[in-house]
């Protein structure tokens, strides 16, 4: 479930990036790389887990699936937080700088 969650997030993010490809104001390409990297990590984990469990890999119990799904959502949320931090630091549209400048001039 972690692999599926991150792959779906990566695909959705890639579609959004492709739709806005000429402009890279919001650094969506960085978010895509974060999600594709997480997907690659979970894919390698799935390969090694399949090598260890063999056919039992395809019959997980529901509690393990729910736990893996929560882990995948956590990975997606962490990717969004990292992207948001990058976006606030780089400030491509100058919103943070403008807000700080306005705050200084109001005092």
SELO-227731 format. One record per residue (C-alpha): residue in one letter; y, x, z. Coordinates in steps of 0.2 Angstrom, whole numbers, plus 5000, padded with zeros to 4 digits. Example, Ala and Ser with C-alpha at 12.3 -4.5 7.8 and 13.67 -1.06 7.14 Angstrom:
REM residues 2
A497850625039;S499550685036;
REM end
This chain:
REM residues 107
X500050005000;X501250145003;X500950204985;X501250034978;X502850004988;X503650174983;X503050154965;X503849984964;X505450044972;X505450194960;X505250084945;X506549954950;X507750104954;X507350184937;X507750024927;X509350004936;X509750184932;X509350164914;X510350004913;X511850104919;X511350274911;X513050334904;X513950314920;X513250394935;X514550344948;X513350284961;X512150434960;X510650314956;X509750454948;X509650544965;X508850384972;X507650384958;X507150564961;X506950524980;X505750374976;X504750464962;X504550604974;X503850494988;X502750404975;X502050574970;X501750624988;X500850454991;X499850484975;X499250654981;X498750574998;X497850434989;X496850564979;X496350664994;X495950505004;X494850434990;X493950604989;X493550585008;X493150405008;X492450374991;X492050184989;X492650135006;X494450185000;X494450014990;X494049905005;X495249935018;X495449815033;X496949705033;X497749785048;X497749955039;X498449875024;X499849805034;X500149965043;X500250055026;X501449925019;X502649955034;X502550135032;X502950115013;X504450005018;X505050135030;X504950265017;X505950155005;X507250125019;X507350315023;X507650345005;X509050225005;X509850305020;X509750475012;X510550404996;X511950315006;X512350475016;X512450574999;X513550434992;X514750445007;X514850635007;X515150644988;X516250484987;X516150474968;X517450324967;X518550394981;X518450244992;X518150345008;X519550465004;X520750315000;X520250225016;X520550385027;X522150425018;X522750245021;X522250255039;X523350415041;X524850345033;X524750185043;X524950285059;
REM end
